[in-house]
Amino acid sequence: MSYSVGQVAGFAGVTVRTLHHYDDIGLLVPSERSHAGHRRYIDADLDRLQQILFYRELGFPLDEVAALLDDPAADPRAHLRRQHELLTARIEKLQKMAAAVENAMEARTMGINLTPEEKFEVFGDKDPEQYAEEAEQRWGGTAAYAESQRRAAGYTKDDWQRMQAEVNDWSERYTALIADGEPPTGEAAMDMAEEHRQHIGTWFYECPYELHQSLGEMYLADERFKAFYDSMRPGLAEHLRDAIKANASRHTS
């Protein structure tokens, strides 16, 4: 039994373009070809694709995934054990963070301040209030900061949850876009940069293209912002900065 590239894309929830890219770089070369030269995938290819998608979800760059999967001494069962351990650790961390965020939202809604122990339970030695204080120091005198504070003061728990859902959805789609090999100057990347700009405008303050470009530079220059975006996928901060610049040029030229 073998499968077409379209069938495999449907099974795995990836795009045909992604499978073509994996073939081009030698990461997933289909074992068979039809008489017309079309790609045909067998069960062993699907097993390899599953491994690739596991590692990609965990944030591994494609070249590292290739090195791991092509190691002749590697045991397939060892791969699964390793991925299970990494996923279990990630799930546990995300569950703790989700609980902490929920606790913080409830506390803010009711006007209750979190204790130091609660604040640092997930964030370690990083004080989450530090960012609010720094934001006020850096932008406290600006109209954008005042507008952001005014809007945020009126948000309910449902508003914050809806906003976070939008952020998560955007993050997943932007990560997939990079995985598909989309350059920052591509139409899809620029469209998502525009969506990023409009999200800021919808929830916080008006964000003209010049300001958006300044934010893009900060995402790369400030290690904390860079770490936040790169945690979604290595290199995402730089890719987004470049997409923001390309999108601004597209709309202002």
Backbone as CSV, one residue per row, in Angstrom:
resi,resn,N_x,N_y,N_z,CA_x,CA_y,CA_z,C_x,C_y,C_z
1,MET,0.847,-1.189,0.000,0.000,0.000,0.000,0.882,1.239,0.000
2,SER,0.584,2.167,-0.874,1.302,3.437,-0.878,0.281,4.554,-1.017
3,TYR,0.720,5.774,-0.678,-0.198,6.905,-0.601,0.361,8.096,-1.373
4,SER,-0.549,8.884,-1.934,-0.128,10.086,-2.654,0.251,11.182,-1.669
5,VAL,0.907,12.217,-2.187,1.309,13.321,-1.322,0.084,14.020,-0.741
6,GLY,-0.993,14.095,-1.508,-2.211,14.708,-1.000,-2.830,13.914,0.134
7,GLN,-2.825,12.582,-0.007,-3.370,11.736,1.053,-2.554,11.873,2.332
8,VAL,-1.237,11.877,2.196,-0.373,11.978,3.371,-0.547,13.335,4.051
9,ALA,-0.665,14.382,3.253,-0.900,15.708,3.822,-2.188,15.709,4.641
10,GLY,-3.215,15.036,4.134,-4.476,14.951,4.861,-4.357,14.145,6.137
11,PHE,-3.631,13.009,6.077,-3.436,12.191,7.273,-2.752,12.985,8.382
12,ALA,-1.674,13.697,8.006,-0.774,14.303,8.987,-1.172,15.727,9.381
13,GLY,-2.099,16.323,8.631,-2.471,17.694,8.947,-1.412,18.702,8.575
14,VAL,-0.644,18.417,7.522,0.362,19.352,7.018,-0.002,19.713,5.580
15,THR,0.722,20.660,5.019,0.441,21.053,3.642,1.269,20.220,2.672
16,VAL,0.781,20.146,1.455,1.549,19.480,0.396,2.891,20.175,0.222
17,ARG,2.881,21.491,0.348,4.124,22.252,0.219,5.155,21.822,1.256
18,THR,4.681,21.551,2.485,5.599,21.087,3.533,6.247,19.767,3.132
19,LEU,5.452,18.830,2.629,5.995,17.528,2.216,6.977,17.689,1.056
20,HIS,6.684,18.579,0.125,7.620,18.843,-0.967,8.939,19.388,-0.413
21,HIS,8.822,20.294,0.578,10.031,20.878,1.177,10.854,19.807,1.885
22,TYR,10.180,18.927,2.634,10.897,17.858,3.326,11.613,16.943,2.327
23,ASP,10.987,16.705,1.193,11.605,15.894,0.148,12.825,16.624,-0.428
24,ASP,12.663,17.908,-0.699,13.742,18.690,-1.317,14.995,18.724,-0.443
25,ILE,14.816,18.773,0.872,15.985,18.867,1.772,16.448,17.487,2.250
26,GLY,15.790,16.437,1.774,16.215,15.082,2.121,15.740,14.601,3.472
27,LEU,14.825,15.336,4.103,14.337,14.942,5.422,13.328,13.807,5.329
28,LEU,12.457,13.854,4.327,11.466,12.794,4.119,11.323,12.569,2.618
29,VAL,12.106,11.627,2.114,12.079,11.307,0.684,11.151,10.112,0.487
30,PRO,10.067,10.266,-0.274,9.139,9.148,-0.461,9.835,7.940,-1.077
31,SER,9.445,6.778,-0.632,10.117,5.546,-1.051,9.772,5.134,-2.475
32,GLU,8.664,5.630,-2.991,8.236,5.190,-4.326,7.833,6.386,-5.183
33,ARG,7.792,6.133,-6.479,7.280,7.108,-7.451,6.318,6.390,-8.386
34,SER,5.298,7.085,-8.793,4.374,6.495,-9.756,5.016,6.502,-11.141
35,HIS,4.357,5.861,-12.096,4.879,5.849,-13.468,5.004,7.265,-14.019
36,ALA,4.155,8.164,-13.524,4.201,9.561,-13.991,5.199,10.397,-13.196
37,GLY,5.892,9.765,-12.237,6.890,10.489,-11.448,6.358,11.133,-10.191
38,HIS,5.102,10.862,-9.820,4.527,11.473,-8.624,4.993,10.732,-7.368
39,ARG,5.111,11.482,-6.298,5.555,10.914,-5.029,4.535,9.905,-4.495
40,ARG,5.047,8.776,-3.954,4.208,7.779,-3.300,4.877,7.393,-1.984
41,TYR,4.116,7.422,-0.904,4.646,7.180,0.437,4.160,5.831,0.954
42,ILE,5.073,5.077,1.562,4.701,3.801,2.155,4.608,3.972,3.671
43,ASP,4.239,2.894,4.371,4.026,2.982,5.820,5.285,3.437,6.556
44,ALA,6.447,2.987,6.111,7.692,3.403,6.773,7.897,4.910,6.649
45,ASP,7.491,5.470,5.520,7.594,6.920,5.341,6.670,7.649,6.315
46,LEU,5.469,7.087,6.527,4.532,7.701,7.463,5.070,7.645,8.886
47,ASP,5.750,6.538,9.230,6.367,6.439,10.560,7.410,7.535,10.739
48,ARG,8.222,7.750,9.709,9.255,8.787,9.791,8.611,10.179,9.894
49,LEU,7.553,10.393,9.140,6.868,11.684,9.202,6.320,11.934,10.600
50,GLN,5.784,10.909,11.221,5.279,11.067,12.589,6.406,11.518,13.525
51,GLN,7.586,10.900,13.384,8.726,11.288,14.211,9.115,12.743,13.948
52,ILE,9.122,13.116,12.677,9.483,14.492,12.308,8.527,15.482,12.961
53,LEU,7.234,15.191,12.890,6.233,16.112,13.425,6.299,16.186,14.944
54,PHE,6.639,15.068,15.593,6.839,15.096,17.041,7.963,16.076,17.394
55,TYR,9.105,15.895,16.749,10.260,16.744,17.062,10.004,18.199,16.668
56,ARG,9.294,18.416,15.553,8.994,19.785,15.147,8.110,20.470,16.189
57,GLU,7.134,19.735,16.711,6.249,20.286,17.740,7.037,20.655,18.998
58,LEU,8.103,19.918,19.255,8.938,20.196,20.423,9.951,21.302,20.163
59,GLY,9.953,21.864,18.947,10.804,23.010,18.670,12.165,22.686,18.097
60,PHE,12.408,21.443,17.688,13.704,21.084,17.140,13.838,21.641,15.719
61,PRO,14.980,22.266,15.383,15.214,22.686,13.988,15.257,21.460,13.078
62,LEU,14.912,21.654,11.807,14.830,20.521,10.891,16.159,19.806,10.706
63,ASP,17.274,20.566,10.752,18.565,19.896,10.573,18.875,18.979,11.753
64,GLU,18.454,19.368,12.964,18.664,18.503,14.127,17.749,17.284,14.059
65,VAL,16.539,17.480,13.571,15.626,16.342,13.409,16.230,15.320,12.449
66,ALA,16.784,15.808,11.339,17.406,14.906,10.368,18.557,14.138,10.999
67,ALA,19.390,14.835,11.774,20.536,14.182,12.411,20.077,13.107,13.383
68,LEU,19.027,13.397,14.141,18.516,12.417,15.102,17.948,11.187,14.409
69,LEU,17.159,11.430,13.363,16.487,10.308,12.704,17.424,9.488,11.821
70,ASP,18.503,10.108,11.348,19.421,9.404,10.451,20.585,8.758,11.186
71,ASP,20.578,8.846,12.520,21.637,8.212,13.306,21.481,6.694,13.191
72,PRO,22.468,6.010,12.603,22.311,4.557,12.399,22.238,3.768,13.696
73,ALA,22.737,4.366,14.787,22.724,3.649,16.067,21.432,3.879,16.845
74,ALA,20.561,4.725,16.316,19.349,5.075,17.052,18.337,3.940,17.011
75,ASP,17.645,3.746,18.123,16.584,2.749,18.246,15.245,3.479,18.127
76,PRO,14.367,3.054,17.205,13.062,3.731,17.082,12.316,3.828,18.404
77,ARG,12.446,2.791,19.228,11.773,2.833,20.521,12.392,3.889,21.429
78,ALA,13.711,4.091,21.278,14.375,5.140,22.062,13.865,6.515,21.651
79,HIS,13.602,6.697,20.359,13.023,7.963,19.884,11.687,8.220,20.570
80,LEU,10.850,7.185,20.602,9.526,7.354,21.198,9.629,7.636,22.690
81,ARG,10.546,6.953,23.378,10.720,7.199,24.808,11.184,8.627,25.053
82,ARG,12.140,9.090,24.224,12.654,10.447,24.369,11.539,11.472,24.140
83,GLN,10.748,11.264,23.089,9.673,12.204,22.789,8.609,12.189,23.877
84,HIS,8.323,11.014,24.408,7.342,10.911,25.483,7.813,11.689,26.708
85,GLU,9.087,11.553,27.038,9.630,12.278,28.195,9.564,13.789,27.978
86,LEU,9.946,14.238,26.763,9.931,15.672,26.470,8.501,16.220,26.482
87,LEU,7.580,15.475,25.888,6.195,15.931,25.849,5.573,15.949,27.241
88,THR,5.880,14.932,28.039,5.343,14.880,29.396,5.833,16.070,30.214
89,ALA,7.137,16.377,30.078,7.695,17.519,30.803,7.066,18.821,30.332
90,ARG,6.851,18.938,29.016,6.247,20.159,28.471,4.808,20.313,28.935
91,ILE,4.046,19.215,28.920,2.658,19.256,29.372,2.588,19.676,30.837
92,GLU,3.468,19.113,31.647,3.470,19.447,33.077,3.762,20.934,33.287
93,LYS,4.741,21.447,32.535,5.084,22.865,32.673,3.933,23.754,32.214
94,LEU,3.310,23.406,31.079,2.198,24.206,30.570,1.005,24.167,31.521
95,GLN,0.764,23.015,32.141,-0.333,22.916,33.095,-0.086,23.817,34.297
96,LYS,1.160,23.863,34.765,1.492,24.731,35.893,1.335,26.200,35.508
97,MET,1.786,26.541,34.296,1.673,27.923,33.845,0.208,28.318,33.666
98,ALA,-0.591,27.407,33.096,-2.007,27.703,32.901,-2.699,27.929,34.238
99,ALA,-2.360,27.101,35.225,-2.947,27.264,36.554,-2.531,28.591,37.177
100,ALA,-1.258,28.967,36.975,-0.772,30.225,37.536,-1.448,31.422,36.878
101,VAL,-1.610,31.361,35.541,-2.273,32.456,34.825,-3.731,32.565,35.260
102,GLU,-4.399,31.429,35.384,-5.792,31.430,35.833,-5.897,32.050,37.221
103,ASN,-4.975,31.671,38.092,-4.953,32.206,39.451,-4.746,33.709,39.429
104,ALA,-3.822,34.145,38.575,-3.522,35.578,38.488,-4.724,36.352,37.948
105,MET,-5.399,35.811,36.923,-6.552,36.501,36.357,-7.673,36.626,37.377
106,GLU,-7.922,35.535,38.125,-8.968,35.578,39.136,-8.621,36.606,40.210
107,ALA,-7.329,36.611,40.605,-6.905,37.532,41.651,-7.051,38.976,41.197
108,ARG,-6.657,39.259,39.951,-6.769,40.619,39.423,-8.227,41.044,39.350
109,THR,-9.081,40.117,38.900,-10.498,40.435,38.757,-11.115,40.803,40.100
110,MET,-10.712,40.097,41.144,-11.280,40.346,42.462,-10.487,41.377,43.260
111,GLY,-9.407,41.913,42.638,-8.616,42.918,43.336,-7.710,42.344,44.401
112,ILE,-7.368,41.063,44.271,-6.516,40.412,45.265,-5.094,40.338,44.729
113,ASN,-4.123,40.757,45.507,-2.720,40.678,45.100,-2.176,39.285,45.374
114,LEU,-1.424,38.759,44.421,-0.798,37.452,44.624,0.325,37.559,45.642
115,THR,0.526,36.488,46.387,1.648,36.451,47.317,2.933,36.226,46.535
116,PRO,4.093,36.577,47.114,5.368,36.301,46.425,5.526,34.834,46.070
117,GLU,5.062,33.952,46.967,5.191,32.523,46.690,4.395,32.137,45.448
118,GLU,3.188,32.701,45.293,2.359,32.396,44.130,2.962,32.953,42.854
119,LYS,3.521,34.169,42.934,4.118,34.782,41.754,5.297,33.979,41.239
120,PHE,6.124,33.506,42.165,7.366,32.864,41.757,7.236,31.351,41.618
121,GLU,6.032,30.838,41.847,5.839,29.394,41.739,6.187,28.892,40.346
122,VAL,5.829,29.673,39.312,6.101,29.273,37.930,7.236,30.094,37.341
123,PHE,7.299,31.388,37.678,8.245,32.284,37.020,9.636,32.280,37.638
124,GLY,9.848,31.477,38.667,11.188,31.389,39.253,11.610,32.728,39.836
125,ASP,12.849,33.168,39.476,13.367,34.406,40.047,12.994,35.627,39.225
126,LYS,12.100,35.469,38.234,11.662,36.607,37.423,10.371,37.160,38.004
127,ASP,10.391,38.434,38.351,9.217,39.076,38.920,8.314,39.546,37.787
128,PRO,7.095,38.988,37.637,6.225,39.413,36.542,5.855,40.881,36.609
129,GLU,5.874,41.475,37.796,5.559,42.893,37.927,6.668,43.771,37.354
130,GLN,7.862,43.200,37.215,8.996,43.959,36.683,8.697,44.500,35.293
131,TYR,7.982,43.718,34.493,7.707,44.141,33.129,6.725,45.305,33.095
132,ALA,5.742,45.280,34.012,4.801,46.394,34.084,5.520,47.668,34.502
133,GLU,6.416,47.539,35.479,7.168,48.714,35.943,8.078,49.246,34.839
134,GLU,8.741,48.346,34.132,9.644,48.776,33.063,8.868,49.421,31.917
135,ALA,7.698,48.853,31.598,6.883,49.436,30.541,6.487,50.866,30.892
136,GLU,6.151,51.080,32.161,5.771,52.430,32.578,6.958,53.384,32.485
137,GLN,8.161,52.887,32.852,9.358,53.723,32.776,9.702,54.075,31.332
138,ARG,9.541,53.090,30.416,9.945,53.307,29.024,8.913,54.091,28.228
139,TRP,7.622,53.827,28.493,6.587,54.415,27.643,5.502,55.163,28.420
140,GLY,5.725,55.339,29.737,4.675,55.909,30.588,4.139,57.243,30.129
141,GLY,4.958,58.051,29.448,4.508,59.374,29.029,3.881,59.400,27.653
142,THR,3.736,58.253,27.013,3.230,58.237,25.640,1.721,58.041,25.608
143,ALA,1.128,58.488,24.518,-0.314,58.302,24.343,-0.651,56.826,24.189
144,ALA,0.254,56.069,23.530,0.007,54.639,23.332,-0.075,53.911,24.668
145,TYR,0.831,54.256,25.600,0.824,53.605,26.913,-0.466,53.948,27.662
146,ALA,-0.858,55.226,27.626,-2.077,55.641,28.318,-3.298,54.921,27.753
147,GLU,-3.344,54.808,26.414,-4.472,54.128,25.776,-4.489,52.644,26.143
148,SER,-3.301,52.018,26.178,-3.202,50.606,26.541,-3.703,50.383,27.965
149,GLN,-3.297,51.252,28.886,-3.730,51.125,30.277,-5.241,51.327,30.399
150,ARG,-5.761,52.284,29.650,-7.198,52.561,29.707,-8.002,51.351,29.236
151,ARG,-7.575,50.765,28.107,-8.308,49.617,27.573,-8.200,48.411,28.508
152,ALA,-6.980,48.119,28.959,-6.752,46.931,29.787,-7.547,46.992,31.087
153,ALA,-7.738,48.200,31.607,-8.462,48.340,32.865,-9.904,47.880,32.751
154,GLY,-10.451,47.921,31.538,-11.841,47.526,31.352,-12.038,46.096,30.914
155,TYR,-10.953,45.329,30.722,-11.089,43.965,30.225,-11.542,43.013,31.323
156,THR,-12.415,42.105,30.945,-12.874,41.064,31.854,-12.009,39.815,31.694
157,LYS,-12.268,38.836,32.512,-11.559,37.563,32.402,-11.784,36.954,31.022
158,ASP,-13.025,37.027,30.518,-13.320,36.483,29.182,-12.539,37.221,28.099
159,ASP,-12.377,38.539,28.255,-11.601,39.315,27.286,-10.165,38.813,27.227
160,TRP,-9.552,38.627,28.397,-8.159,38.168,28.436,-8.035,36.778,27.820
161,GLN,-9.018,35.921,28.110,-8.974,34.567,27.553,-9.121,34.602,26.035
162,ARG,-10.012,35.457,25.528,-10.196,35.578,24.086,-8.936,36.131,23.417
163,MET,-8.332,37.115,24.057,-7.094,37.682,23.531,-5.989,36.625,23.478
164,GLN,-5.874,35.839,24.556,-4.834,34.813,24.585,-5.084,33.744,23.539
165,ALA,-6.341,33.420,23.300,-6.671,32.436,22.261,-6.249,32.943,20.890
166,GLU,-6.431,34.235,20.645,-5.994,34.810,19.378,-4.477,34.734,19.240
167,VAL,-3.775,35.031,20.333,-2.314,34.967,20.319,-1.843,33.540,20.032
168,ASN,-2.462,32.567,20.694,-2.066,31.171,20.497,-2.316,30.723,19.064
169,ASP,-3.472,31.125,18.514,-3.793,30.757,17.135,-2.792,31.377,16.164
170,TRP,-2.473,32.649,16.358,-1.500,33.317,15.496,-0.135,32.635,15.609
171,SER,0.269,32.309,16.822,1.580,31.681,17.046,1.685,30.349,16.316
172,GLU,0.634,29.551,16.400,0.644,28.243,15.735,0.743,28.402,14.219
173,ARG,-0.024,29.354,13.679,-0.013,29.537,12.232,1.307,30.136,11.746
174,TYR,1.900,31.033,12.542,3.173,31.622,12.123,4.297,30.582,12.197
175,THR,4.263,29.747,13.222,5.254,28.674,13.341,5.157,27.724,12.154
176,ALA,3.939,27.370,11.772,3.730,26.473,10.622,4.194,27.133,9.335
177,LEU,3.978,28.429,9.241,4.392,29.171,8.050,5.909,29.095,7.864
178,ILE,6.648,29.266,8.954,8.115,29.166,8.873,8.527,27.741,8.525
179,ALA,7.855,26.769,9.147,8.179,25.364,8.875,7.971,25.025,7.408
180,ASP,7.014,25.714,6.771,6.737,25.476,5.359,7.732,26.174,4.444
181,GLY,8.686,26.915,5.031,9.718,27.561,4.239,9.333,28.926,3.696
182,GLU,8.283,29.538,4.242,7.856,30.854,3.760,8.880,31.922,4.156
183,PRO,9.396,32.700,3.203,10.354,33.760,3.543,9.634,34.942,4.182
184,PRO,10.350,35.784,4.942,9.709,36.931,5.586,9.085,37.899,4.591
185,THR,9.623,37.921,3.365,9.109,38.840,2.344,7.978,38.234,1.535
186,GLY,7.574,37.012,1.866,6.475,36.377,1.148,5.130,36.986,1.539
187,GLU,4.156,36.823,0.669,2.836,37.406,0.908,2.213,36.872,2.198
188,ALA,2.348,35.564,2.431,1.734,34.973,3.625,2.363,35.528,4.891
189,ALA,3.698,35.689,4.901,4.386,36.226,6.080,3.993,37.675,6.310
190,MET,3.930,38.457,5.243,3.544,39.863,5.400,2.100,39.983,5.888
191,ASP,1.218,39.106,5.397,-0.174,39.134,5.848,-0.262,38.846,7.347
192,MET,0.572,37.933,7.830,0.536,37.613,9.254,1.176,38.717,10.083
193,ALA,2.169,39.414,9.525,2.726,40.580,10.204,1.662,41.667,10.329
194,GLU,0.869,41.841,9.269,-0.229,42.806,9.322,-1.267,42.398,10.364
195,GLU,-1.535,41.111,10.471,-2.468,40.612,11.480,-1.930,40.900,12.881
196,HIS,-0.618,40.750,13.058,0.048,41.053,14.325,-0.149,42.532,14.676
197,ARG,0.034,43.413,13.695,-0.133,44.856,13.908,-1.574,45.187,14.281
198,GLN,-2.516,44.574,13.595,-3.921,44.852,13.857,-4.360,44.317,15.220
199,HIS,-3.756,43.209,15.650,-4.052,42.683,16.988,-3.672,43.711,18.052
200,ILE,-2.513,44.328,17.900,-2.087,45.366,18.844,-3.088,46.521,18.828
201,GLY,-3.482,46.918,17.622,-4.429,48.013,17.494,-5.788,47.694,18.084
202,THR,-6.205,46.453,17.984,-7.514,46.052,18.498,-7.536,46.015,20.024
203,TRP,-6.458,45.498,20.617,-6.475,45.238,22.055,-5.773,46.300,22.903
204,PHE,-4.804,47.019,22.337,-3.995,47.887,23.187,-3.948,49.347,22.745
205,TYR,-3.461,49.617,21.554,-3.318,51.004,21.099,-3.125,51.003,19.585
206,GLU,-3.405,52.152,18.983,-3.187,52.284,17.552,-1.709,52.091,17.239
207,CYS,-1.430,51.255,16.238,-0.036,50.893,15.956,0.275,51.176,14.486
208,PRO,0.656,52.415,14.151,1.020,52.719,12.762,2.268,51.939,12.354
209,TYR,2.535,51.900,11.060,3.606,51.034,10.546,4.975,51.418,11.099
210,GLU,5.224,52.701,11.292,6.526,53.112,11.828,6.727,52.568,13.235
211,LEU,5.688,52.658,14.060,5.773,52.117,15.417,5.910,50.600,15.379
212,HIS,5.189,49.950,14.470,5.259,48.495,14.372,6.681,48.047,14.021
213,GLN,7.342,48.783,13.145,8.725,48.447,12.809,9.639,48.612,14.020
214,SER,9.394,49.637,14.832,10.193,49.825,16.050,10.004,48.653,17.007
215,LEU,8.756,48.174,17.107,8.497,47.009,17.945,9.229,45.784,17.405
216,GLY,9.209,45.616,16.081,9.905,44.481,15.475,11.388,44.485,15.790
217,GLU,12.004,45.657,15.761,13.426,45.754,16.108,13.650,45.396,17.577
218,MET,12.718,45.832,18.433,12.849,45.521,19.857,12.716,44.025,20.113
219,TYR,11.846,43.355,19.345,11.669,41.912,19.542,12.975,41.164,19.321
220,LEU,13.836,41.693,18.487,15.114,41.034,18.213,16.214,41.543,19.142
221,ALA,16.197,42.846,19.466,17.271,43.442,20.261,17.152,43.116,21.749
222,ASP,15.923,43.048,22.245,15.702,42.771,23.662,15.677,41.256,23.865
223,GLU,16.605,40.748,24.658,16.747,39.294,24.811,15.486,38.640,25.343
224,ARG,14.733,39.369,26.169,13.527,38.759,26.732,12.442,38.594,25.667
225,PHE,12.251,39.621,24.830,11.293,39.484,23.746,11.751,38.428,22.744
226,LYS,13.062,38.436,22.472,13.611,37.451,21.525,13.381,36.029,22.040
227,ALA,13.613,35.842,23.335,13.420,34.515,23.919,11.955,34.103,23.853
228,PHE,11.043,35.067,24.045,9.608,34.766,23.988,9.215,34.270,22.604
229,TYR,9.617,35.007,21.556,9.233,34.614,20.205,9.990,33.377,19.737
230,ASP,11.270,33.286,20.104,12.054,32.122,19.676,11.629,30.854,20.403
231,SER,10.930,31.006,21.541,10.432,29.814,22.229,9.334,29.138,21.413
232,MET,8.653,29.917,20.545,7.655,29.326,19.651,8.346,28.489,18.580
233,ARG,9.451,29.057,18.058,10.268,28.358,17.065,11.574,29.116,16.942
234,PRO,12.723,28.431,17.016,14.007,29.141,16.896,14.058,29.975,15.618
235,GLY,14.479,31.239,15.765,14.591,32.139,14.626,13.336,32.914,14.320
236,LEU,12.251,32.683,15.090,10.988,33.346,14.767,11.072,34.848,14.989
237,ALA,11.810,35.304,16.021,11.893,36.740,16.300,12.476,37.495,15.107
238,GLU,13.557,36.973,14.543,14.175,37.639,13.399,13.266,37.567,12.166
239,HIS,12.643,36.420,11.974,11.741,36.255,10.837,10.589,37.249,10.929
240,LEU,10.022,37.411,12.125,8.904,38.335,12.317,9.360,39.777,12.109
241,ARG,10.547,40.126,12.634,11.060,41.481,12.436,11.150,41.819,10.944
242,ASP,11.683,40.876,10.177,11.834,41.098,8.740,10.482,41.154,8.029
243,ALA,9.537,40.328,8.480,8.194,40.345,7.875,7.483,41.662,8.184
244,ILE,7.683,42.182,9.391,7.092,43.472,9.767,7.648,44.581,8.877
245,LYS,8.961,44.570,8.646,9.574,45.581,7.777,9.037,45.470,6.352
246,ALA,8.945,44.241,5.842,8.443,44.042,4.479,6.989,44.484,4.364
247,ASN,6.192,44.181,5.388,4.782,44.569,5.365,4.627,46.088,5.407
248,ALA,5.454,46.753,6.218,5.399,48.210,6.286,5.746,48.832,4.952
249,SER,6.782,48.301,4.298,7.188,48.804,2.991,6.082,48.614,1.964
250,ARG,5.411,47.460,2.060,4.332,47.163,1.120,3.191,48.164,1.238
251,HIS,2.902,48.609,2.450,1.761,49.484,2.659,2.104,50.970,2.583
252,THR,3.385,51.313,2.714,3.730,52.738,2.754,4.481,53.207,1.511
253,SER,4.893,52.259,0.665,5.644,52.649,-0.529,4.707,53.239,-1.585
